[in-house]
Amino acid sequence: MSRRIRRVGTAATVLAVGLALLGPGAGNASSHREAPIVSGEPLLDNTDVYAFVSPDKPNHVNLIANWIPFEEPNGGPNFYGWGTNVQYDINIDNDGDAEADVTYRWVFEDRWRNRNTFLANTGPVTSLDDKDLNFRQFYKLEKIVKGRTVASYDNIQAAPSYTGRASFPNYGAVADSAIKKLPNDSQTFAGQADDPFFLDLRVFDLLYGGDLKSVGQDTVKGYNVNTLAIQVPKAELALRGDAGRNPVVGIWSTTSRQRKEVVEENNRRDFDGGFRQVSRLGMPLVNEVVIPVGKKDEFNATQPKDDGKFLKFVTEPEVPKLVQQLYWIPAPATPRKDLVQVFLTGVAKGDDGPVQADLNSHKLNKDADPKKIRPSEQLRLNMAVPPSKNPNRLGVVGGDLAGFPNGRRLADDALDVTLQAAEGVLLPGHPKAVDGLGDGVDQNNVPFRQAFPYVALPNTEAVNTY
């Protein structure tokens, strides 16, 4: 008996693992190498999506998506450019039909000043147009509404990879110069950044070592990612352009590539055919640990409107059953209507679920047709909720309605929130062991910027020095 009590207590402290695995719906653990195909093609691999009302511009919303997991800062000579012949998209559903109403699309091209050197830069770089910046990338940004391009901005330069202090005496200034002002009081950024996700991923080592003692280590500390960010007025995203009547939007990112790749002589690659979606991310910690391995690649290629085929993995989640088996924390009864609310429909009063509150369901949009709203995995944001003056890392679970899962801020502890939700923290009468579950990693290792694009500057020290 005493042994069982001690183990339950340990689980309450550390069980960040199993529950990180749970994170329903469909999204990604944040999606660091979450599916077989993209784990071998990191340029296509979404890692995280964030969406939040700007704390310094409350009439605007920030959409941030990251790609290319586990970028070691000293990974030369090629470092971490964006893929070409690839479409990087951030999608917005403003009427709840699980289809993109607005899409922002970035497409990149490479430019070299000198192909007769192995260096990405041939001297100290002090600006984006510095002659010593040898490898550069430029992109076209399109805004697509209902399948039609309504705005296009060409020849925008991305911030380069941070190759080191000698190469970039003031990298911050160079990166900031890659922030591009757009019409309608919007702005965009593409470039490298510190990976903002913080968590202990040793859950895959038999649930934190098999005894729940191996926790508290930020697995992605010191690694970088490639970031796309855009800041736009709320009206640009809202149904009928009216964020007052229609404040809720759903967000997810996708990666698409051309269908055919032919390897020619001298290893030259030719691409042909239409574009196909190969990666997708909305809510964190879904495809990585909720979707079984045999369905992961299929999920990445699936549109939200077809998410019904994955419903059973949310309503009958595997992880709580494993937690009960190993650590005696009772698994909540199924089907899990609470997880359907949080991850597949958003939360609103009158829903068929235990959470009765108007938070972030598309049903709150007055001009949305209730008959066309369908469950799907998206990161849902109620833009009418103002930024919190005192943000809580646990977001809604911590009493802060401006945080995850109402959108997601960079400092939100998505793993702990998802963990607690998976174990039933939103259900009445849940075990006390569920309260306070976490992985022991509560914040990012470096501070975030206080203005757009908000992500921290990329790391430059080798990861093995930490």
Buried (B, 14 or more C-beta within 10 A) or exposed (E): EEEEEEBBEBBBBBBBBBBBBBBBBBBBBBBBBBBEBBBEBBBBBBBBBBBBBBBEBEEBBBBBBBBBBBBBBBBBEEBBBBBBBBBBBBBBBBBBBBBBBBBBBBBBEEEEBEEEEEBBBBEBBBEBEBEBBBBBBBBBBBBBBEEEEEBEBEEBBBBBBBBBEEBBEEBEEBBBEBBBEBEEEBBBBBBBBBBBBBBBBBBEEEBBBEEBEBBBBBBBBBBBBBBBBBBBBBBBBBBBEBBEBBBBBBBBBBBBBBEEEEEEEEEEEEBEEEBEBBBBBBBBBBBBBBBEEEBBBEBBBBBBBBBEEBBEBBBEBBBBEBBBEBBBBBBBEEEBBBBBBBBBBBBBEEBEBBBEEBBBBBBBBEEBEEEEBBBBBBBBBBBBBEBBEEBBBBBBBBEBBBBBBBBBBBBBBBBBBBBBBBBBBBBEEBBEBBEEBBBBBBEBBBEBBEEBBBBBBBBBEEBEEE
